[in-house]
Amino acid sequence: DTEVTQTPKHLVMGMTNKKSLKCEQHMGHRAMYWYKQKAKKPPELMFVYSYEKLSINESVPSRFSPECPNSSLLNLHLHALQPEDSALYLCASSHTQTTRGYTFGSGTRLTVV
Amino acid sequence: GENVEQHPSTLSVQEGDSAVIKCTYSDSASNYFPWYKQELGKRPQLIIDIRSNVGEKKDQRIAVTLNKTAKHFSLHITETQPEDSAVYFCAPEGGSNYKLTFGKGTLLTVNP
C-alpha cells in the first residue's frame, strides 16, 4: 500500500457543527502532516506529527484540533469553523520528519456554511 | 522563515517545446529542493527533487538544476505534452526545521 487515504472526500458543515477529518497510511511512515489549500494558492502547513507526537503547530486557531491516535492514523477535529475556513485539507506523510519526499492524500474539500 | 519566490506564475507553451520554471529561496541552510505537480482537483505529487550536494538531476523529460550560491533552483521540462499541463510548486525545505515552504505555483499550459 503506497497511498495516503483521506475521508470524507467532501464535507459541508455549519458553523456550529463538530466534524472530523480522517487520514490513514500503511507505509510505515512516522511523520504525518495537515495542510490547508485555498483555491489557486499553495498548500499551507498546519500541523506536523512526528512519532505520534505534535512537532509543529503553525499557530493554527484552536477550532482546529489534531490528533494522532497511532502511527497509521491522523485526525483533524473541527469545531465552530468560519466560512473562510472552507478549503481543501490535505494530509501527507513521510518516512520521518527529516526524510524527504511527501506522499499526499487526495484531500477533503470542506465547505463551511 | 523561508521566503520563496517562483516565476513565472503562468506559462503557456506549444506541445514539444521546453518549459523552465525558476524558484528562489532565502534560507542558506536549505538542503532539499523538491518540485510538485498538481493537476486540477488532484493531490500534489512529487515529480523530482534534488539535494544540496548535487547540481543537476534528470529523470527522462524532467530535470532540476540547483545553484546554491545564488539560492535558486529550476525545473526543466523538455518535449512538453498536453498531460504536462498542471500547476507546479517548488517547496524548498528549511535547513533547521525540515519544513517545506511552497512557492505560489506556476500554471503550465501545453497547447496541442
Chai-1 contact restraints between the chains, C-beta under 6 A:
chainA,res_idxA,chainB,res_idxB,connection_type,confidence,min_distance_angstrom,max_distance_angstrom,comment,restraint_id
A,P42,B,F89,contact,1.0,0.0,6.0,A-B,restraint_1
A,P42,B,F102,contact,1.0,0.0,6.0,A-B,restraint_2
A,P42,B,K104,contact,1.0,0.0,6.0,A-B,restraint_3
A,P42,B,G105,contact,1.0,0.0,6.0,A-B,restraint_4
A,P43,B,F102,contact,1.0,0.0,6.0,A-B,restraint_5
A,Q97,B,Y98,contact,1.0,0.0,6.0,A-B,restraint_6
A,T98,B,Y98,contact,1.0,0.0,6.0,A-B,restraint_7
A,R100,B,Y32,contact,1.0,0.0,6.0,A-B,restraint_8
A,G101,B,L46,contact,1.0,0.0,6.0,A-B,restraint_9
A,F104,B,R43,contact,1.0,0.0,6.0,A-B,restraint_10
A,F104,B,P44,contact,1.0,0.0,6.0,A-B,restraint_11
A,S106,B,R43,contact,1.0,0.0,6.0,A-B,restraint_12
